[in-house]
Amino acid sequence: MVGFGGRMVYSVGGERCVVCSVVLDQTALDRAFSTELQRAETDGIYGVPRSDLAGAGPAVVSLNGTLASLVVT
Ligand SMILES: [Zn+2]
């Protein structure tokens, strides 16, 4: 038996794309189309082992806000 599937995304007036609509995860796509070496390089740049993140990234918004305030000052 051969199976297939799919879905259609309709955007009124082109206001939203499949990324904005969260139909596609850009990070998941990047990893899927990367080589093992590219994934290792990305993981090394990130600085935190992915196994420690449980699918989420570190919360750095407060640190970003503090840094931005210091830069403006
Ligand atoms: Zn979009």
N, CA, C, O and the ligand as a Tripos MOL2 file, in Angstrom:
@<TRIPOS>MOLECULE
protein
  293   291    74     0     0
PROTEIN
NO_CHARGES

@<TRIPOS>ATOM
      1 N           0.8400   -1.1820    0.0000 N.3       1 MET1
      2 CA          0.0000    0.0000    0.0000 C.3       1 MET1
      3 C           0.8870    1.2480    0.0000 C.2       1 MET1
      4 O           1.8750    1.3220    0.7300 O.2       1 MET1
      5 N           0.5260    2.1950   -0.8080 N.am      2 VAL2
      6 CA          1.2480    3.4610   -0.8930 C.3       2 VAL2
      7 C           0.3560    4.5430   -0.2990 C.2       2 VAL2
      8 O          -0.8150    4.6570   -0.6620 O.2       2 VAL2
      9 N           0.9030    5.3260    0.6040 N.am      3 GLY3
     10 CA          0.1330    6.3970    1.2070 C.3       3 GLY3
     11 C           0.7920    7.7390    0.9830 C.2       3 GLY3
     12 O           1.9940    7.8250    0.7340 O.2       3 GLY3
     13 N           0.0320    8.7280    1.0690 N.am      4 PHE4
     14 CA          0.5700   10.0780    0.9560 C.3       4 PHE4
     15 C          -0.3360   11.0280    1.7240 C.2       4 PHE4
     16 O          -1.4640   10.6900    2.0830 O.2       4 PHE4
     17 N           0.1760   12.2020    1.9600 N.am      5 GLY5
     18 CA         -0.6190   13.1860    2.6770 C.3       5 GLY5
     19 C          -0.1430   14.5760    2.3620 C.2       5 GLY5
     20 O           0.8420   14.7560    1.6460 O.2       5 GLY5
     21 N          -0.8100   15.5250    2.8720 N.am      6 GLY6
     22 CA         -0.4260   16.8980    2.6460 C.3       6 GLY6
     23 C          -1.4440   17.8300    3.2550 C.2       6 GLY6
     24 O          -2.4550   17.4000    3.8120 O.2       6 GLY6
     25 N          -1.1730   19.0720    3.1460 N.am      7 ARG7
     26 CA         -2.1360   20.0530    3.6110 C.3       7 ARG7
     27 C          -1.9750   21.3240    2.8000 C.2       7 ARG7
     28 O          -0.9480   21.5540    2.1610 O.2       7 ARG7
     29 N          -2.9940   22.1270    2.8420 N.am      8 MET8
     30 CA         -3.0080   23.3510    2.0800 C.3       8 MET8
     31 C          -3.1070   24.5190    3.0540 C.2       8 MET8
     32 O          -3.8630   24.4680    4.0240 O.2       8 MET8
     33 N          -2.3460   25.5610    2.7910 N.am      9 VAL9
     34 CA         -2.4120   26.7710    3.6030 C.3       9 VAL9
     35 C          -2.9280   27.8930    2.7130 C.2       9 VAL9
     36 O          -2.3660   28.1650    1.6520 O.2       9 VAL9
     37 N          -3.9730   28.5220    3.1420 N.am     10 TYR10
     38 CA         -4.5690   29.6120    2.3770 C.3      10 TYR10
     39 C          -4.2870   30.9200    3.1040 C.2      10 TYR10
     40 O          -4.5620   31.0380    4.2980 O.2      10 TYR10
     41 N          -3.7510   31.8810    2.4080 N.am     11 SER11
     42 CA         -3.4250   33.1720    2.9840 C.3      11 SER11
     43 C          -4.1620   34.2520    2.2270 C.2      11 SER11
     44 O          -3.9340   34.4560    1.0340 O.2      11 SER11
     45 N          -5.0350   34.9340    2.9130 N.am     12 VAL12
     46 CA         -5.8160   35.9930    2.2820 C.3      12 VAL12
     47 C          -4.8950   37.1770    1.9550 C.2      12 VAL12
     48 O          -4.2980   37.7720    2.8510 O.2      12 VAL12
     49 N          -4.7910   37.5000    0.7080 N.am     13 GLY13
     50 CA         -4.0030   38.6520    0.2850 C.3      13 GLY13
     51 C          -2.5130   38.5010    0.5660 C.2      13 GLY13
     52 O          -1.7880   39.4950    0.5560 O.2      13 GLY13
     53 N          -2.0440   37.2940    0.8130 N.am     14 GLY14
     54 CA         -0.6310   37.0790    1.0880 C.3      14 GLY14
     55 C          -0.1670   37.6810    2.3990 C.2      14 GLY14
     56 O           1.0140   37.9900    2.5570 O.2      14 GLY14
     57 N          -1.0830   37.8490    3.3420 N.am     15 GLU15
     58 CA         -0.7310   38.4860    4.6100 C.3      15 GLU15
     59 C           0.1720   37.6250    5.4880 C.2      15 GLU15
     60 O           0.9710   38.1530    6.2620 O.2      15 GLU15
     61 N           0.0530   36.3360    5.3750 N.am     16 ARG16
     62 CA          0.8680   35.4460    6.2080 C.3      16 ARG16
     63 C           1.4140   34.3270    5.3460 C.2      16 ARG16
     64 O           0.7510   33.8420    4.4290 O.2      16 ARG16
     65 N           2.6380   33.9270    5.6590 N.am     17 CYS17
     66 CA          3.2380   32.8120    4.9380 C.3      17 CYS17
     67 C           3.2430   31.5840    5.8520 C.2      17 CYS17
     68 O           2.7670   31.6500    6.9860 O.2      17 CYS17
     69 N           3.7760   30.4780    5.3660 N.am     18 VAL18
     70 CA          3.7730   29.2460    6.1460 C.3      18 VAL18
     71 C           4.6790   29.3360    7.3750 C.2      18 VAL18
     72 O           4.4860   28.5900    8.3350 O.2      18 VAL18
     73 N           5.6540   30.2280    7.3620 N.am     19 VAL19
     74 CA          6.5100   30.4170    8.5370 C.3      19 VAL19
     75 C           5.7630   31.2530    9.5760 C.2      19 VAL19
     76 O           5.7340   30.8900   10.7520 O.2      19 VAL19
     77 N           5.1560   32.3710    9.1560 N.am     20 CYS20
     78 CA          4.3880   33.2200   10.0720 C.3      20 CYS20
     79 C           3.2390   32.4330   10.6960 C.2      20 CYS20
     80 O           2.9030   32.6300   11.8640 O.2      20 CYS20
     81 N           2.6480   31.5530    9.9200 N.am     21 SER21
     82 CA          1.5050   30.7780   10.3890 C.3      21 SER21
     83 C           1.9260   29.5750   11.2260 C.2      21 SER21
     84 O           1.0800   28.7970   11.6670 O.2      21 SER21
     85 N           3.2150   29.4210   11.4410 N.am     22 VAL22
     86 CA          3.7950   28.3430   12.2450 C.3      22 VAL22
     87 C           3.4360   26.9660   11.6660 C.2      22 VAL22
     88 O           3.3110   25.9860   12.4000 O.2      22 VAL22
     89 N           3.2760   26.9130   10.3540 N.am     23 VAL23
     90 CA          3.0860   25.6320    9.6870 C.3      23 VAL23
     91 C           4.4570   24.9790    9.4940 C.2      23 VAL23
     92 O           4.5940   23.7610    9.6060 O.2      23 VAL23
     93 N           5.4600   25.7950    9.2050 N.am     24 LEU24
     94 CA          6.8310   25.3030    9.0570 C.3      24 LEU24
     95 C           7.6990   25.9110   10.1490 C.2      24 LEU24
     96 O           7.5840   27.0970   10.4580 O.2      24 LEU24
     97 N           8.5460   25.1120   10.7150 N.am     25 ASP25
     98 CA          9.5020   25.5510   11.7260 C.3      25 ASP25
     99 C          10.8420   25.7710   11.0190 C.2      25 ASP25
    100 O          11.4970   24.8130   10.6080 O.2      25 ASP25
    101 N          11.2430   27.0330   10.8830 N.am     26 GLN26
    102 CA         12.4540   27.3570   10.1370 C.3      26 GLN26
    103 C          13.6900   26.6840   10.7340 C.2      26 GLN26
    104 O          14.5690   26.2420    9.9950 O.2      26 GLN26
    105 N          13.7640   26.6030   12.0480 N.am     27 THR27
    106 CA         14.9070   25.9570   12.6930 C.3      27 THR27
    107 C          14.9420   24.4660   12.3680 C.2      27 THR27
    108 O          16.0060   23.9130   12.0880 O.2      27 THR27
    109 N          13.7770   23.8180   12.4070 N.am     28 ALA28
    110 CA         13.7110   22.3940   12.0780 C.3      28 ALA28
    111 C          14.0830   22.1580   10.6200 C.2      28 ALA28
    112 O          14.7530   21.1760   10.3000 O.2      28 ALA28
    113 N          13.6500   23.0580    9.7320 N.am     29 LEU29
    114 CA         14.0150   22.9360    8.3180 C.3      29 LEU29
    115 C          15.5190   23.0900    8.1250 C.2      29 LEU29
    116 O          16.1410   22.3170    7.3970 O.2      29 LEU29
    117 N          16.0990   24.0940    8.7800 N.am     30 ASP30
    118 CA         17.5390   24.3060    8.6760 C.3      30 ASP30
    119 C          18.3030   23.0590    9.0910 C.2      30 ASP30
    120 O          19.2380   22.6420    8.4080 O.2      30 ASP30
    121 N          17.9070   22.4650   10.2060 N.am     31 ARG31
    122 CA         18.6070   21.2690   10.7000 C.3      31 ARG31
    123 C          18.3970   20.0840    9.7660 C.2      31 ARG31
    124 O          19.3150   19.2980    9.5290 O.2      31 ARG31
    125 N          17.1840   19.9620    9.2400 N.am     32 ALA32
    126 CA         16.8840   18.8280    8.3570 C.3      32 ALA32
    127 C          17.7000   18.8720    7.0700 C.2      32 ALA32
    128 O          18.0720   17.8290    6.5320 O.2      32 ALA32
    129 N          17.9790   20.0740    6.5780 N.am     33 PHE33
    130 CA         18.7130   20.1990    5.3270 C.3      33 PHE33
    131 C          20.1980   20.4750    5.5450 C.2      33 PHE33
    132 O          20.9140   20.7390    4.5800 O.2      33 PHE33
    133 N          20.6750   20.4230    6.7800 N.am     34 SER34
    134 CA         22.0920   20.6170    7.0720 C.3      34 SER34
    135 C          22.8110   19.2800    7.0930 C.2      34 SER34
    136 O          22.2120   18.2300    7.3230 O.2      34 SER34
    137 N          24.1010   19.3490    6.8480 N.am     35 THR35
    138 CA         24.9210   18.1520    6.9970 C.3      35 THR35
    139 C          25.2080   17.9410    8.4890 C.2      35 THR35
    140 O          24.9710   18.8280    9.3090 O.2      35 THR35
    141 N          25.7080   16.7850    8.8150 N.am     36 GLU36
    142 CA         26.0570   16.5080   10.2170 C.3      36 GLU36
    143 C          27.1010   17.5100   10.7100 C.2      36 GLU36
    144 O          27.0410   17.9610   11.8540 O.2      36 GLU36
    145 N          28.0640   17.8600    9.8370 N.am     37 LEU37
    146 CA         29.1000   18.8320   10.2040 C.3      37 LEU37
    147 C          28.4790   20.2070   10.4660 C.2      37 LEU37
    148 O          28.8410   20.8780   11.4320 O.2      37 LEU37
    149 N          27.5530   20.6230    9.6120 N.am     38 GLN38
    150 CA         26.8960   21.9280    9.8090 C.3      38 GLN38
    151 C          26.1040   21.9400   11.1250 C.2      38 GLN38
    152 O          26.1140   22.9400   11.8440 O.2      38 GLN38
    153 N          25.4240   20.8410   11.4370 N.am     39 ARG39
    154 CA         24.6640   20.7750   12.6990 C.3      39 ARG39
    155 C          25.6140   20.8580   13.8890 C.2      39 ARG39
    156 O          25.3110   21.5160   14.8840 O.2      39 ARG39
    157 N          26.7620   20.1910   13.7860 N.am     40 ALA40
    158 CA         27.7410   20.2270   14.8740 C.3      40 ALA40
    159 C          28.2910   21.6400   15.0500 C.2      40 ALA40
    160 O          28.4760   22.0990   16.1770 O.2      40 ALA40
    161 N          28.5540   22.3340   13.9350 N.am     41 GLU41
    162 CA         29.0500   23.7160   14.0030 C.3      41 GLU41
    163 C          28.0100   24.6360   14.6420 C.2      41 GLU41
    164 O          28.3420   25.4700   15.4840 O.2      41 GLU41
    165 N          26.7590   24.4780   14.2380 N.am     42 THR42
    166 CA         25.6800   25.3020   14.8010 C.3      42 THR42
    167 C          25.5490   25.0520   16.3010 C.2      42 THR42
    168 O          25.4120   25.9900   17.0870 O.2      42 THR42
    169 N          25.5910   23.7930   16.6840 N.am     43 ASP43
    170 CA         25.4860   23.4560   18.1070 C.3      43 ASP43
    171 C          26.6500   24.0470   18.8950 C.2      43 ASP43
    172 O          26.4700   24.5130   20.0200 O.2      43 ASP43
    173 N          27.8600   24.0280   18.2960 N.am     44 GLY44
    174 CA         29.0310   24.5650   18.9770 C.3      44 GLY44
    175 C          28.9570   26.0770   19.1580 C.2      44 GLY44
    176 O          29.3900   26.6090   20.1800 O.2      44 GLY44
    177 N          28.4080   26.7640   18.1650 N.am     45 ILE45
    178 CA         28.2660   28.2240   18.2370 C.3      45 ILE45
    179 C          27.2450   28.6080   19.2850 C.2      45 ILE45
    180 O          27.3970   29.6200   19.9680 O.2      45 ILE45
    181 N          26.1860   27.7880   19.4170 N.am     46 TYR46
    182 CA         25.0840   28.1170   20.3220 C.3      46 TYR46
    183 C          25.5430   28.2240   21.7710 C.2      46 TYR46
    184 O          25.0450   29.0570   22.5280 O.2      46 TYR46
    185 N          26.4950   27.3750   22.1510 N.am     47 GLY47
    186 CA         27.0930   27.4980   23.4730 C.3      47 GLY47
    187 C          26.4440   26.6760   24.5660 C.2      47 GLY47
    188 O          27.0560   26.4790   25.6150 O.2      47 GLY47
    189 N          25.2410   26.1940   24.3680 N.am     48 VAL48
    190 CA         24.5520   25.3740   25.3680 C.3      48 VAL48
    191 C          24.2290   24.0420   24.7040 C.2      48 VAL48
    192 O          23.6520   24.0270   23.6170 O.2      48 VAL48
    193 N          24.5860   22.9220   25.3310 N.am     49 PRO49
    194 CA         24.2520   21.6270   24.7300 C.3      49 PRO49
    195 C          22.7440   21.4870   24.5190 C.2      49 PRO49
    196 O          21.9580   21.7510   25.4290 O.2      49 PRO49
    197 N          22.3430   21.0680   23.3100 N.am     50 ARG50
    198 CA         20.9150   20.9310   23.0120 C.3      50 ARG50
    199 C          20.2340   19.9660   23.9730 C.2      50 ARG50
    200 O          19.0500   20.1240   24.2700 O.2      50 ARG50
    201 N          20.9610   18.9770   24.4600 N.am     51 SER51
    202 CA         20.3570   18.0130   25.3870 C.3      51 SER51
    203 C          19.9460   18.6810   26.7000 C.2      51 SER51
    204 O          19.0930   18.1560   27.4150 O.2      51 SER51
    205 N          20.5360   19.8220   27.0210 N.am     52 ASP52
    206 CA         20.1850   20.5400   28.2520 C.3      52 ASP52
    207 C          18.9620   21.4340   28.0850 C.2      52 ASP52
    208 O          18.4460   21.9640   29.0690 O.2      52 ASP52
    209 N          18.4920   21.6090   26.8460 N.am     53 LEU53
    210 CA         17.4450   22.5890   26.5860 C.3      53 LEU53
    211 C          16.0360   22.0120   26.5910 C.2      53 LEU53
    212 O          15.0720   22.7680   26.7200 O.2      53 LEU53
    213 N          15.8880   20.7230   26.4590 N.am     54 ALA54
    214 CA         14.5750   20.0740   26.4220 C.3      54 ALA54
    215 C          13.6610   20.7270   25.3760 C.2      54 ALA54
    216 O          12.4750   20.9410   25.6260 O.2      54 ALA54
    217 N          14.2220   21.0380   24.2120 N.am     55 GLY55
    218 CA         13.4260   21.5770   23.1120 C.3      55 GLY55
    219 C          13.2400   23.0710   23.1400 C.2      55 GLY55
    220 O          12.6950   23.6270   22.1870 O.2      55 GLY55
    221 N          13.6610   23.7440   24.1770 N.am     56 ALA56
    222 CA         13.5000   25.2020   24.2560 C.3      56 ALA56
    223 C          14.8640   25.8510   24.4030 C.2      56 ALA56
    224 O          15.8250   25.2080   24.8260 O.2      56 ALA56
    225 N          14.9450   27.1010   24.0610 N.am     57 GLY57
    226 CA         16.1820   27.8400   24.1970 C.3      57 GLY57
    227 C          16.2660   28.4990   25.5560 C.2      57 GLY57
    228 O          15.2680   28.5790   26.2720 O.2      57 GLY57
    229 N          17.4380   28.9690   25.9170 N.am     58 PRO58
    230 CA         17.5850   29.6520   27.1910 C.3      58 PRO58
    231 C          16.8540   30.9890   27.1870 C.2      58 PRO58
    232 O          16.7800   31.6620   26.1600 O.2      58 PRO58
    233 N          16.3220   31.3610   28.3260 N.am     59 ALA59
    234 CA         15.6220   32.6350   28.4510 C.3      59 ALA59
    235 C          16.6440   33.7250   28.7150 C.2      59 ALA59
    236 O          17.1740   33.8290   29.8200 O.2      59 ALA59
    237 N          16.9200   34.5330   27.7100 N.am     60 VAL60
    238 CA         17.9260   35.5790   27.8490 C.3      60 VAL60
    239 C          17.3280   36.9550   27.6330 C.2      60 VAL60
    240 O          18.0620   37.9380   27.5330 O.2      60 VAL60
    241 N          16.0140   37.0390   27.5600 N.am     61 VAL61
    242 CA         15.3930   38.3240   27.2510 C.3      61 VAL61
    243 C          15.7370   39.3750   28.2930 C.2      61 VAL61
    244 O          15.9660   40.5320   27.9400 O.2      61 VAL61
    245 N          15.7800   39.0060   29.5650 N.am     62 SER62
    246 CA         16.0990   40.0030   30.5860 C.3      62 SER62
    247 C          17.5620   40.4410   30.4660 C.2      62 SER62
    248 O          17.8860   41.6100   30.6740 O.2      62 SER62
    249 N          18.4350   39.4990   30.1290 N.am     63 LEU63
    250 CA         19.8440   39.8710   29.9250 C.3      63 LEU63
    251 C          19.9900   40.7750   28.7040 C.2      63 LEU63
    252 O          20.7720   41.7260   28.7250 O.2      63 LEU63
    253 N          19.2450   40.4840   27.6440 N.am     64 ASN64
    254 CA         19.2980   41.3340   26.4530 C.3      64 ASN64
    255 C          18.8280   42.7480   26.7880 C.2      64 ASN64
    256 O          19.4090   43.7280   26.3200 O.2      64 ASN64
    257 N          17.7770   42.8510   27.5950 N.am     65 GLY65
    258 CA         17.2650   44.1620   27.9900 C.3      65 GLY65
    259 C          18.2850   44.9320   28.8020 C.2      65 GLY65
    260 O          18.4730   46.1300   28.5910 O.2      65 GLY65
    261 N          18.9410   44.2590   29.7260 N.am     66 THR66
    262 CA         19.9660   44.9090   30.5540 C.3      66 THR66
    263 C          21.1250   45.3830   29.6840 C.2      66 THR66
    264 O          21.5940   46.5120   29.8240 O.2      66 THR66
    265 N          21.5750   44.5290   28.8010 N.am     67 LEU67
    266 CA         22.6870   44.8820   27.9220 C.3      67 LEU67
    267 C          22.3190   46.0640   27.0310 C.2      67 LEU67
    268 O          23.1190   46.9830   26.8520 O.2      67 LEU67
    269 N          21.1110   46.0400   26.4720 N.am     68 ALA68
    270 CA         20.6760   47.1470   25.6120 C.3      68 ALA68
    271 C          20.6370   48.4540   26.4000 C.2      68 ALA68
    272 O          21.0280   49.4990   25.8820 O.2      68 ALA68
    273 N          20.1710   48.4040   27.6420 N.am     69 SER69
    274 CA         20.1220   49.6090   28.4730 C.3      69 SER69
    275 C          21.5220   50.1430   28.7410 C.2      69 SER69
    276 O          21.7470   51.3510   28.6810 O.2      69 SER69
    277 N          22.4610   49.2540   29.0350 N.am     70 LEU70
    278 CA         23.8340   49.6790   29.2800 C.3      70 LEU70
    279 C          24.4480   50.3040   28.0370 C.2      70 LEU70
    280 O          25.1630   51.3020   28.1260 O.2      70 LEU70
    281 N          24.1720   49.7230   26.8960 N.am     71 VAL71
    282 CA         24.7200   50.2580   25.6490 C.3      71 VAL71
    283 C          24.1750   51.6560   25.3900 C.2      71 VAL71
    284 O          24.9210   52.5510   24.9930 O.2      71 VAL71
    285 N          22.8810   51.8480   25.6130 N.am     72 VAL72
    286 CA         22.2750   53.1640   25.3870 C.3      72 VAL72
    287 C          22.8610   54.1850   26.3560 C.2      72 VAL72
    288 O          23.1070   55.3320   25.9810 O.2      72 VAL72
    289 N          23.0860   53.7660   27.6130 N.am     73 THR73
    290 CA         23.6470   54.6660   28.6120 C.3      73 THR73
    291 C          25.0610   55.0660   28.2180 C.2      73 THR73
    292 O          25.7100   55.8270   28.9360 O.2      73 THR73
    293 ZN          5.8240   35.1480    6.8290 Zn       74 ZN74
@<TRIPOS>BOND
     1     1     2 1
     2     2     3 1
     3     3     4 2
     4     3     5 am
     5     5     6 1
     6     6     7 1
     7     7     8 2
     8     7     9 am
     9     9    10 1
    10    10    11 1
    11    11    12 2
    12    11    13 am
    13    13    14 1
    14    14    15 1
    15    15    16 2
    16    15    17 am
    17    17    18 1
    18    18    19 1
    19    19    20 2
    20    19    21 am
    21    21    22 1
    22    22    23 1
    23    23    24 2
    24    23    25 am
    25    25    26 1
    26    26    27 1
    27    27    28 2
    28    27    29 am
    29    29    30 1
    30    30    31 1
    31    31    32 2
    32    31    33 am
    33    33    34 1
    34    34    35 1
    35    35    36 2
    36    35    37 am
    37    37    38 1
    38    38    39 1
    39    39    40 2
    40    39    41 am
    41    41    42 1
    42    42    43 1
    43    43    44 2
    44    43    45 am
    45    45    46 1
    46    46    47 1
    47    47    48 2
    48    47    49 am
    49    49    50 1
    50    50    51 1
    51    51    52 2
    52    51    53 am
    53    53    54 1
    54    54    55 1
    55    55    56 2
    56    55    57 am
    57    57    58 1
    58    58    59 1
    59    59    60 2
    60    59    61 am
    61    61    62 1
    62    62    63 1
    63    63    64 2
    64    63    65 am
    65    65    66 1
    66    66    67 1
    67    67    68 2
    68    67    69 am
    69    69    70 1
    70    70    71 1
    71    71    72 2
    72    71    73 am
    73    73    74 1
    74    74    75 1
    75    75    76 2
    76    75    77 am
    77    77    78 1
    78    78    79 1
    79    79    80 2
    80    79    81 am
    81    81    82 1
    82    82    83 1
    83    83    84 2
    84    83    85 am
    85    85    86 1
    86    86    87 1
    87    87    88 2
    88    87    89 am
    89    89    90 1
    90    90    91 1
    91    91    92 2
    92    91    93 am
    93    93    94 1
    94    94    95 1
    95    95    96 2
    96    95    97 am
    97    97    98 1
    98    98    99 1
    99    99   100 2
   100    99   101 am
   101   101   102 1
   102   102   103 1
   103   103   104 2
   104   103   105 am
   105   105   106 1
   106   106   107 1
   107   107   108 2
   108   107   109 am
   109   109   110 1
   110   110   111 1
   111   111   112 2
   112   111   113 am
   113   113   114 1
   114   114   115 1
   115   115   116 2
   116   115   117 am
   117   117   118 1
   118   118   119 1
   119   119   120 2
   120   119   121 am
   121   121   122 1
   122   122   123 1
   123   123   124 2
   124   123   125 am
   125   125   126 1
   126   126   127 1
   127   127   128 2
   128   127   129 am
   129   129   130 1
   130   130   131 1
   131   131   132 2
   132   131   133 am
   133   133   134 1
   134   134   135 1
   135   135   136 2
   136   135   137 am
   137   137   138 1
   138   138   139 1
   139   139   140 2
   140   139   141 am
   141   141   142 1
   142   142   143 1
   143   143   144 2
   144   143   145 am
   145   145   146 1
   146   146   147 1
   147   147   148 2
   148   147   149 am
   149   149   150 1
   150   150   151 1
   151   151   152 2
   152   151   153 am
   153   153   154 1
   154   154   155 1
   155   155   156 2
   156   155   157 am
   157   157   158 1
   158   158   159 1
   159   159   160 2
   160   159   161 am
   161   161   162 1
   162   162   163 1
   163   163   164 2
   164   163   165 am
   165   165   166 1
   166   166   167 1
   167   167   168 2
   168   167   169 am
   169   169   170 1
   170   170   171 1
   171   171   172 2
   172   171   173 am
   173   173   174 1
   174   174   175 1
   175   175   176 2
   176   175   177 am
   177   177   178 1
   178   178   179 1
   179   179   180 2
   180   179   181 am
   181   181   182 1
   182   182   183 1
   183   183   184 2
   184   183   185 am
   185   185   186 1
   186   186   187 1
   187   187   188 2
   188   187   189 am
   189   189   190 1
   190   190   191 1
   191   191   192 2
   192   191   193 am
   193   193   194 1
   194   194   195 1
   195   195   196 2
   196   195   197 am
   197   197   198 1
   198   198   199 1
   199   199   200 2
   200   199   201 am
   201   201   202 1
   202   202   203 1
   203   203   204 2
   204   203   205 am
   205   205   206 1
   206   206   207 1
   207   207   208 2
   208   207   209 am
   209   209   210 1
   210   210   211 1
   211   211   212 2
   212   211   213 am
   213   213   214 1
   214   214   215 1
   215   215   216 2
   216   215   217 am
   217   217   218 1
   218   218   219 1
   219   219   220 2
   220   219   221 am
   221   221   222 1
   222   222   223 1
   223   223   224 2
   224   223   225 am
   225   225   226 1
   226   226   227 1
   227   227   228 2
   228   227   229 am
   229   229   230 1
   230   230   231 1
   231   231   232 2
   232   231   233 am
   233   233   234 1
   234   234   235 1
   235   235   236 2
   236   235   237 am
   237   237   238 1
   238   238   239 1
   239   239   240 2
   240   239   241 am
   241   241   242 1
   242   242   243 1
   243   243   244 2
   244   243   245 am
   245   245   246 1
   246   246   247 1
   247   247   248 2
   248   247   249 am
   249   249   250 1
   250   250   251 1
   251   251   252 2
   252   251   253 am
   253   253   254 1
   254   254   255 1
   255   255   256 2
   256   255   257 am
   257   257   258 1
   258   258   259 1
   259   259   260 2
   260   259   261 am
   261   261   262 1
   262   262   263 1
   263   263   264 2
   264   263   265 am
   265   265   266 1
   266   266   267 1
   267   267   268 2
   268   267   269 am
   269   269   270 1
   270   270   271 1
   271   271   272 2
   272   271   273 am
   273   273   274 1
   274   274   275 1
   275   275   276 2
   276   275   277 am
   277   277   278 1
   278   278   279 1
   279   279   280 2
   280   279   281 am
   281   281   282 1
   282   282   283 1
   283   283   284 2
   284   283   285 am
   285   285   286 1
   286   286   287 1
   287   287   288 2
   288   287   289 am
   289   289   290 1
   290   290   291 1
   291   291   292 2
@<TRIPOS>SUBSTRUCTURE
     1 MET1         2 RESIDUE 1 A MET
     2 VAL2         6 RESIDUE 1 A VAL
     3 GLY3        10 RESIDUE 1 A GLY
     4 PHE4        14 RESIDUE 1 A PHE
     5 GLY5        18 RESIDUE 1 A GLY
     6 GLY6        22 RESIDUE 1 A GLY
     7 ARG7        26 RESIDUE 1 A ARG
     8 MET8        30 RESIDUE 1 A MET
     9 VAL9        34 RESIDUE 1 A VAL
    10 TYR10       38 RESIDUE 1 A TYR
    11 SER11       42 RESIDUE 1 A SER
    12 VAL12       46 RESIDUE 1 A VAL
    13 GLY13       50 RESIDUE 1 A GLY
    14 GLY14       54 RESIDUE 1 A GLY
    15 GLU15       58 RESIDUE 1 A GLU
    16 ARG16       62 RESIDUE 1 A ARG
    17 CYS17       66 RESIDUE 1 A CYS
    18 VAL18       70 RESIDUE 1 A VAL
    19 VAL19       74 RESIDUE 1 A VAL
    20 CYS20       78 RESIDUE 1 A CYS
    21 SER21       82 RESIDUE 1 A SER
    22 VAL22       86 RESIDUE 1 A VAL
    23 VAL23       90 RESIDUE 1 A VAL
    24 LEU24       94 RESIDUE 1 A LEU
    25 ASP25       98 RESIDUE 1 A ASP
    26 GLN26      102 RESIDUE 1 A GLN
    27 THR27      106 RESIDUE 1 A THR
    28 ALA28      110 RESIDUE 1 A ALA
    29 LEU29      114 RESIDUE 1 A LEU
    30 ASP30      118 RESIDUE 1 A ASP
    31 ARG31      122 RESIDUE 1 A ARG
    32 ALA32      126 RESIDUE 1 A ALA
    33 PHE33      130 RESIDUE 1 A PHE
    34 SER34      134 RESIDUE 1 A SER
    35 THR35      138 RESIDUE 1 A THR
    36 GLU36      142 RESIDUE 1 A GLU
    37 LEU37      146 RESIDUE 1 A LEU
    38 GLN38      150 RESIDUE 1 A GLN
    39 ARG39      154 RESIDUE 1 A ARG
    40 ALA40      158 RESIDUE 1 A ALA
    41 GLU41      162 RESIDUE 1 A GLU
    42 THR42      166 RESIDUE 1 A THR
    43 ASP43      170 RESIDUE 1 A ASP
    44 GLY44      174 RESIDUE 1 A GLY
    45 ILE45      178 RESIDUE 1 A ILE
    46 TYR46      182 RESIDUE 1 A TYR
    47 GLY47      186 RESIDUE 1 A GLY
    48 VAL48      190 RESIDUE 1 A VAL
    49 PRO49      194 RESIDUE 1 A PRO
    50 ARG50      198 RESIDUE 1 A ARG
    51 SER51      202 RESIDUE 1 A SER
    52 ASP52      206 RESIDUE 1 A ASP
    53 LEU53      210 RESIDUE 1 A LEU
    54 ALA54      214 RESIDUE 1 A ALA
    55 GLY55      218 RESIDUE 1 A GLY
    56 ALA56      222 RESIDUE 1 A ALA
    57 GLY57      226 RESIDUE 1 A GLY
    58 PRO58      230 RESIDUE 1 A PRO
    59 ALA59      234 RESIDUE 1 A ALA
    60 VAL60      238 RESIDUE 1 A VAL
    61 VAL61      242 RESIDUE 1 A VAL
    62 SER62      246 RESIDUE 1 A SER
    63 LEU63      250 RESIDUE 1 A LEU
    64 ASN64      254 RESIDUE 1 A ASN
    65 GLY65      258 RESIDUE 1 A GLY
    66 THR66      262 RESIDUE 1 A THR
    67 LEU67      266 RESIDUE 1 A LEU
    68 ALA68      270 RESIDUE 1 A ALA
    69 SER69      274 RESIDUE 1 A SER
    70 LEU70      278 RESIDUE 1 A LEU
    71 VAL71      282 RESIDUE 1 A VAL
    72 VAL72      286 RESIDUE 1 A VAL
    73 THR73      290 RESIDUE 1 A THR
    74 ZN74       293 GROUP 0 **** ****
